[in-house]
Amino acid sequence: MSMRETAVNIVNLMSDEQLAGFICLFKEMVSDIPNEETLAAMEEAESLLKDPNATKFSSVEDLFAELMS
């Protein structure tokens, strides 16, 4: 039996109250995992930080001043 099948069997044996607790627990755990778009943005940010030619700002005000110009 696969792990997925085992998990489904366990979930099927739970009462509604147990299932609600299970969902709360795992929903919180899964929400902490970044999706592909977020991971790509994080990688891009890391690359920009390492790029000596990338424009960098010392404050949010400087960033917005550049954006507004």
CORWOHU-V689180 format. One record per residue. PHI is phi as a letter, one per 20 degrees, with the letter a starting at -180 (* if undefined). PSI is psi as a letter, one per 30 degrees, with the letter a starting at -180 (* if undefined). D_CENTER is the distance of its C-alpha to the mean C-alpha in Angstrom with 1 decimal. Layout:
phi/psi/d_center
PHI/PSI/D_CENTER
PHI/PSI/D_CENTER
//
This chain:
phi/psi/d_center
*/k/30.5
f/l/26.9
f/e/24.0
f/e/22.7
f/e/26.3
f/e/26.6
f/e/23.4
f/e/24.8
f/e/28.2
f/e/26.9
f/e/25.1
f/f/28.3
e/f/30.3
f/k/28.4
f/l/30.0
f/e/28.2
f/e/27.7
f/e/26.2
f/e/23.9
f/e/22.7
f/e/21.9
f/e/20.2
f/e/18.0
g/e/17.2
f/e/16.3
f/f/14.1
f/e/12.4
f/e/11.3
f/e/10.3
f/e/8.3
f/f/6.5
e/f/5.2
e/j/3.9
f/k/1.8
e/l/5.0
f/e/8.2
f/e/8.8
f/e/6.2
f/e/7.4
f/e/10.8
f/e/10.8
f/e/10.1
f/e/12.8
f/e/15.0
f/e/14.9
f/e/15.9
f/e/18.6
f/e/19.9
f/e/20.3
e/f/22.4
e/j/24.4
f/f/27.6
e/f/28.4
f/k/25.3
f/k/26.1
c/k/24.9
c/k/25.5
e/f/26.5
b/l/25.5
f/e/23.9
g/e/27.5
f/e/28.3
f/e/25.3
f/e/26.4
f/e/30.0
f/e/29.3
f/e/27.4
e/f/30.4
e/*/33.0
//
